[in-house]
Amino acid sequence: MSVDNRISLNIVRMELQDCQKDAELFGWDISEIDESNHVFTVKMISPIDDEGYKMEIRFDDYKELPLLIEFIDPKTGEKGTKNAYPADGGGKAGNLFHNHPCICHPCSRKAYKGYSNVHANDWNLIGWQQNPKVDTLTNIRAILRAVYFRISNAEIYKGRMHG
């Protein structure tokens, strides 16, 4: 189980190119790719309350494995704290952000066994794209759009998670 680093990097480069128009339209700040660490960051601002969110996205072994998406606390720089994540009111769209804290979706490696263990026994990491719950979140653009939709929708977005 290992994807050649060059393959993952090329996939990420192509998928980030597909994000450029959205980044300009929605004001996303997408960093340069740190090729040696297989990571990049994305900053987004909620148009509801001007809260800024920064995600670190690790892509080693992508697309065999989903992305490892981690939010970074804007005050402390710590990764994975509740204060780093948006609070999600769910509604008809269901919850994307859980209090564990993580993106609780097959597109996020952190939701699986060995990471947050939220779905330790009911989701398979290998073959994640075949999970019926994955829907359309199988590429970076779709995932970023889903996050932005959540922090831009007053019926769903509940500010910053606290804890």
C-alpha distance (Angstrom), angle and dihedral (degrees) to the residues before:
residue distance angle dihedral
M1 . . .
S2 3.73 . .
V3 3.76 134.3 .
D4 3.78 118.5 -149.2
N5 3.81 106.7 -102.8
R6 3.81 91.0 -128.1
I7 3.79 91.3 56.8
S8 3.81 93.0 50.7
L9 3.81 90.4 45.8
N10 3.81 93.0 50.9
I11 3.80 92.0 48.7
V12 3.82 90.7 50.1
R13 3.81 92.2 47.9
M14 3.81 91.0 52.6
E15 3.79 93.2 45.3
L16 3.82 91.9 48.6
Q17 3.80 89.4 52.0
D18 3.81 86.8 56.9
C19 3.84 87.9 55.3
Q20 3.81 97.4 55.8
K21 3.81 98.3 92.7
D22 3.81 91.4 46.6
A23 3.80 90.3 47.3
E24 3.80 90.4 54.2
L25 3.80 94.0 43.2
F26 3.81 96.8 46.2
G27 3.81 99.4 31.5
W28 3.80 97.5 -114.3
D29 3.79 115.8 166.3
I30 3.79 108.6 -145.9
S31 3.80 114.2 -171.8
E32 3.75 127.6 -140.3
I33 3.79 113.6 -86.4
D34 3.79 115.1 -96.6
E35 3.79 94.5 -142.3
S36 3.79 97.1 -173.1
N37 3.82 92.8 54.5
H38 3.83 96.8 33.2
V39 3.78 93.3 -127.0
F40 3.80 143.5 117.7
T41 3.78 134.1 172.9
V42 3.77 134.4 -130.3
K43 3.80 125.3 -160.3
M44 3.80 121.0 -160.0
I45 3.78 132.3 176.5
S46 3.77 123.1 -147.2
P47 3.82 108.8 -125.4
I48 3.81 87.6 -151.4
D49 3.81 99.4 64.1
D50 3.83 105.1 -2.4
E51 3.82 91.1 -114.4
G52 3.78 111.5 157.3
Y53 3.79 121.7 -137.8
K54 3.77 126.0 -166.8
M55 3.78 122.5 -163.3
E56 3.76 126.4 -166.5
I57 3.78 109.5 -151.1
R58 3.80 118.4 -162.0
F59 3.78 116.4 -166.1
D60 3.80 108.1 -178.1
D61 3.82 109.7 145.1
Y62 3.83 91.2 8.2
K63 3.08 123.5 -172.9
E64 3.76 96.2 19.8
L65 3.79 84.9 58.5
P66 3.79 124.2 31.7
L67 3.78 120.4 -110.4
L68 3.80 118.6 -80.6
I69 3.80 101.1 -127.5
E70 3.78 117.8 -170.5
F71 3.79 128.7 173.0
I72 3.80 119.9 -138.2
D73 3.82 123.2 -140.4
P74 3.82 107.0 -116.8
K75 3.82 93.5 -145.8
T76 3.78 102.9 41.7
G77 3.80 103.5 21.5
E78 3.82 89.3 -129.5
K79 3.78 117.1 147.0
G80 3.76 122.8 -129.7
T81 3.79 101.4 11.1
K82 3.78 119.9 139.9
N83 3.80 90.2 -115.9
A84 3.81 88.9 60.8
Y85 3.81 93.2 61.3
P86 3.80 134.1 72.4
A87 3.80 116.8 -115.6
D88 3.77 113.4 -117.5
G89 3.78 124.6 -147.7
G90 3.79 92.3 -170.5
G91 3.76 106.9 -158.5
K92 3.80 119.3 162.3
A93 3.80 91.2 -21.3
G94 3.83 92.7 58.5
N95 3.79 125.1 -132.6
L96 3.78 121.7 -54.2
F97 3.80 97.9 172.0
H98 3.78 118.4 56.2
N99 3.79 129.9 -168.1
H100 3.81 92.0 -113.4
P101 3.15 76.2 75.6
C102 3.76 110.3 -112.3
I103 3.75 145.6 97.4
C104 3.77 98.5 -85.8
H105 3.77 100.7 -149.6
P106 3.81 135.9 102.0
C107 3.84 88.6 -107.0
S108 3.82 90.4 66.9
R109 3.80 118.7 74.0
K110 3.79 90.4 -158.2
A111 3.83 91.0 72.1
Y112 3.81 92.6 63.2
K113 3.78 137.1 86.3
G114 3.77 111.2 -72.9
Y115 3.80 93.5 31.0
S116 3.81 117.7 53.1
N117 3.82 92.5 -23.1
V118 3.81 91.1 -140.4
H119 3.80 89.1 135.9
A120 3.78 98.4 22.8
N121 3.78 96.3 143.2
D122 3.78 107.7 22.6
W123 3.83 104.8 49.2
N124 3.78 128.1 59.9
L125 3.78 115.6 -140.9
I126 3.79 92.4 -155.7
G127 3.79 107.8 64.5
W128 3.82 91.9 22.5
Q129 3.81 91.3 151.8
Q130 3.81 90.4 63.6
N131 3.81 92.8 56.9
P132 3.84 105.2 116.6
K133 3.81 89.2 -135.0
V134 3.82 93.3 58.9
D135 3.82 91.1 83.0
T136 3.82 107.7 167.8
L137 3.82 98.6 -25.9
T138 3.78 94.8 107.5
N139 3.81 99.8 115.9
I140 3.79 138.8 44.3
R141 3.79 96.0 -104.5
A142 3.80 93.4 53.3
I143 3.80 91.8 46.8
L144 3.81 93.7 48.9
R145 3.79 90.5 46.9
A146 3.82 90.3 52.0
V147 3.80 91.7 51.4
Y148 3.79 92.0 46.4
F149 3.81 91.7 47.3
R150 3.81 88.7 54.8
I151 3.80 95.6 50.8
S152 3.81 91.2 43.9
N153 3.80 99.3 50.3
A154 3.81 114.7 87.3
E155 3.82 91.9 -159.0
I156 3.81 92.3 57.1
Y157 3.80 107.4 26.0
K158 3.79 115.7 84.2
G159 3.82 100.4 177.8
R160 3.76 123.9 -105.7
M161 3.80 120.6 -14.9
H162 3.80 112.0 -114.5
G163 3.72 130.0 -158.9
